Amino acid sequence: MEDILNRTKGGGIQDLFLVVKSDTPGSMEALKHEIGKFEHPEVRVKVIHEGIGGVNESDIYLAAASKAVIVAFHVVPEDRAEILAQQEGVDIRRYNIIYEVIDDIRNTLEGMLRPEQREVVTGRAIVLRLFSISRFGTIAGCRVLNGTIERSHRIHLIREQKLLNSYGIGSLRREKDDVKEVREGMECGIRLEGFNDVKEGDLFEAYKIEEVRRTLD
């Protein structure tokens, strides 16, 4: 499934292509009925081929050409088809219970959804004094009030309880050393990227962006 997920990170509706093979027509109808229940504006399932019987070489060639996953319900691949699948990098998924098929498809579709991006505040620092350095701009001498601030984080600049803007951290220093992080109680020097009009008493709120997996619900 990893190749499916890697190729579905672009924009627009993402398709999960399936080749479905089952042991009986009744099983096939039940599978198609359950698969047809998946509806979402960003992802969808497309059954490009269905058939009764084991997975054969034609199924492998079709799946390889269309980047499809083969669903084998109560059937197994022929020996030559299994060898060919390994050569072509085709994913054959074997199942005996319908809900396992549906759960697997659901998990794959959810993995295809763009993750939700969420801000997570990691720490706060107050600006105690300012240093102007001609080559670098304004360095804010700060004390970390709580949490941690890492070099890779971004900063919300807060002045008089108002959020002015957000900036990347151009440099993070403790005494004379560049550091990756500072923690509660430490004093440090922070330079904001592209902004020098910092004032004493400003509050730096550090945050990072976390990606949260979405669901179809």
Secondary structure per residue as TSV (DSSP state, phi and psi in degrees):
chain	resnum	aa	ss	phi	psi
A	1	M	-	360.0	-18.0
A	2	E	H	-60.2	-40.1
A	3	D	H	-63.9	-36.6
A	4	I	H	-60.8	-45.2
A	5	L	H	-67.6	-38.7
A	6	N	H	-65.3	-32.0
A	7	R	T	-94.0	7.0
A	8	T	T	-116.4	28.4
A	9	K	-	-95.2	2.2
A	10	G	S	-81.7	-170.5
A	11	G	S	-85.2	177.4
A	12	G	S	79.6	-174.1
A	13	I	-	-75.7	133.1
A	14	Q	E	-99.5	135.5
A	15	D	E	-107.4	135.9
A	16	L	E	-105.5	110.0
A	17	F	E	-89.4	135.6
A	18	L	E	-127.8	142.0
A	19	V	E	-108.9	120.2
A	20	V	E	-112.2	123.4
A	21	K	E	-122.9	137.3
A	22	S	E	-140.5	174.1
A	23	D	S	-84.8	-29.9
A	24	T	S	-140.2	158.2
A	25	P	H	-59.7	-34.8
A	26	G	H	-63.5	-42.7
A	27	S	H	-63.1	-40.2
A	28	M	H	-62.8	-44.1
A	29	E	H	-63.9	-39.6
A	30	A	H	-65.1	-41.4
A	31	L	H	-63.2	-47.8
A	32	K	H	-62.7	-36.6
A	33	H	H	-63.2	-45.1
A	34	E	H	-70.7	-41.2
A	35	I	H	-63.0	-35.1
A	36	G	T	-67.6	-11.0
A	37	K	T	-78.6	-14.4
A	38	F	-	-74.8	118.2
A	39	E	-	-136.3	127.8
A	40	H	-	-159.3	142.4
A	41	P	S	-69.6	-13.5
A	42	E	S	-109.4	-24.8
A	43	V	E	-136.8	153.3
A	44	R	E	-153.9	160.2
A	45	V	E	-105.0	134.3
A	46	K	E	-125.9	117.4
A	47	V	E	-86.1	109.1
A	48	I	E	-89.8	-14.6
A	49	H	E	-161.2	143.1
A	50	E	E	-136.5	151.6
A	51	G	E	-167.5	157.8
A	52	I	E	-98.9	130.9
A	53	G	S	117.8	179.1
A	54	G	S	-67.9	165.1
A	55	V	B	-75.5	125.3
A	56	N	-	-114.6	-179.4
A	57	E	H	-64.1	-35.4
A	58	S	H	-61.6	-39.0
A	59	D	H	-61.4	-40.4
A	60	I	H	-65.6	-46.6
A	61	Y	H	-61.4	-41.2
A	62	L	H	-65.1	-44.9
A	63	A	H	-64.2	-39.9
A	64	A	H	-64.7	-41.1
A	65	A	H	-69.2	-31.6
A	66	S	H	-105.6	4.1
A	67	K	T	57.1	44.5
A	68	A	-	-99.7	159.1
A	69	V	E	-98.6	138.7
A	70	I	E	-96.2	123.6
A	71	V	E	-98.4	115.6
A	72	A	E	-110.8	103.8
A	73	F	E	-103.0	112.5
A	74	H	S	61.7	20.6
A	75	V	-	-134.5	164.8
A	76	V	-	-127.2	159.3
A	77	P	B	-76.8	148.6
A	78	E	-	-63.4	155.9
A	79	D	H	-56.7	-47.2
A	80	R	H	-67.2	-33.4
A	81	A	H	-68.2	-37.6
A	82	E	H	-66.4	-40.6
A	83	I	H	-64.7	-43.4
A	84	L	H	-63.9	-38.3
A	85	A	H	-61.3	-40.2
A	86	Q	H	-65.2	-39.8
A	87	Q	H	-67.6	-37.4
A	88	E	H	-91.1	-5.9
A	89	G	T	70.9	31.6
A	90	V	-	-89.8	134.4
A	91	D	-	-90.8	113.8
A	92	I	E	-103.5	119.4
A	93	R	E	-107.6	120.1
A	94	R	E	-100.5	135.7
A	95	Y	E	-137.5	154.2
A	96	N	S	-120.7	-13.9
A	97	I	S	-127.9	133.8
A	98	I	H	-61.9	-40.8
A	99	Y	H	-65.0	-25.1
A	100	E	H	-69.0	-37.0
A	101	V	H	-61.1	-48.6
A	102	I	H	-65.8	-41.6
A	103	D	H	-62.1	-40.7
A	104	D	H	-66.8	-42.2
A	105	I	H	-63.6	-42.9
A	106	R	H	-59.5	-46.4
A	107	N	H	-61.1	-39.5
A	108	T	H	-67.2	-44.5
A	109	L	H	-61.8	-41.0
A	110	E	H	-65.7	-33.8
A	111	G	H	-69.1	-21.2
A	112	M	H	-82.4	-18.1
A	113	L	S	-69.8	142.9
A	114	R	-	-62.9	129.8
A	115	P	-	-67.8	152.1
A	116	E	E	-76.4	135.7
A	117	Q	E	-99.0	129.8
A	118	R	E	-131.4	134.0
A	119	E	E	-79.1	133.6
A	120	V	E	-124.4	115.3
A	121	V	E	-73.4	131.1
A	122	T	E	-109.6	-22.0
A	123	G	E	178.5	167.9
A	124	R	E	-133.6	147.2
A	125	A	E	-138.0	147.9
A	126	I	E	-108.2	140.9
A	127	V	E	-81.9	119.9
A	128	L	E	-96.7	-36.5
A	129	R	E	-157.5	165.0
A	130	L	E	-122.8	145.7
A	131	F	E	-130.3	128.5
A	132	S	E	-104.4	119.7
A	133	I	E	-120.0	123.1
A	134	S	T	-56.3	-39.6
A	135	R	T	-77.7	-24.3
A	136	F	T	-115.2	-25.6
A	137	G	E	102.2	-149.6
A	138	T	E	-88.9	127.0
A	139	I	E	-104.9	125.6
A	140	A	E	-94.2	117.9
A	141	G	E	-80.1	117.7
A	142	C	E	-125.3	160.7
A	143	R	E	-121.9	131.4
A	144	V	E	-76.8	120.4
A	145	L	E	-81.9	-38.0
A	146	N	E	-161.0	160.0
A	147	G	E	69.7	-152.0
A	148	T	E	-134.4	154.1
A	149	I	E	-126.2	124.1
A	150	E	E	-109.2	154.7
A	151	R	T	-58.6	-30.7
A	152	S	T	-82.9	-8.1
A	153	H	-	-76.6	167.9
A	154	R	E	-107.4	164.9
A	155	I	E	-123.9	127.2
A	156	H	E	-85.0	123.4
A	157	L	E	-90.5	116.9
A	158	I	E	-114.9	127.5
A	159	R	E	-132.8	121.5
A	160	E	T	53.2	47.6
A	161	Q	T	65.9	13.6
A	162	K	E	-113.2	132.8
A	163	L	E	-81.5	112.7
A	164	L	E	-83.7	-47.0
A	165	N	E	-174.0	179.4
A	166	S	E	-125.5	141.8
A	167	Y	E	-140.6	154.8
A	168	G	E	-78.0	162.8
A	169	I	E	-92.5	116.2
A	170	G	E	-76.0	-36.8
A	171	S	E	-156.3	150.9
A	172	L	E	-135.4	116.0
A	173	R	E	-128.7	147.9
A	174	R	E	-126.5	116.3
A	175	E	T	57.4	-117.4
A	176	K	T	-104.7	4.3
A	177	D	E	-106.1	139.8
A	178	D	E	-72.4	134.4
A	179	V	-	-129.5	160.2
A	180	K	S	-86.9	-27.1
A	181	E	E	-157.0	157.6
A	182	V	E	-132.0	152.0
A	183	R	E	-121.4	173.5
A	184	E	T	-49.7	132.2
A	185	G	T	91.3	-16.1
A	186	M	-	-81.3	151.7
A	187	E	E	-104.0	146.7
A	188	C	E	-156.8	169.5
A	189	G	E	-113.0	128.6
A	190	I	E	-124.0	128.7
A	191	R	E	-111.8	126.2
A	192	L	E	-85.1	143.5
A	193	E	T	-73.9	123.2
A	194	G	T	73.5	17.7
A	195	F	-	-149.8	126.9
A	196	N	-	-120.1	-9.7
A	197	D	-	-83.9	51.1
A	198	V	-	-82.5	148.1
A	199	K	-	-126.2	151.8
A	200	E	T	-60.3	138.3
A	201	G	T	94.4	-11.8
A	202	D	-	-62.1	151.1
A	203	L	E	-110.1	129.4
A	204	F	E	-101.9	117.4
A	205	E	E	-107.1	111.6
A	206	A	E	-84.3	142.3
A	207	Y	E	-149.0	160.4
A	208	K	E	-129.3	161.9
A	209	I	E	-102.8	122.6
A	210	E	E	-109.4	142.6
A	211	E	E	-97.3	129.2
A	212	V	E	-113.9	126.6
A	213	R	-	-62.9	132.5
A	214	R	-	-94.6	164.4
A	215	T	-	-118.6	168.7
A	216	L	-	-76.3	-18.0
A	217	D	-	-74.3	360.0
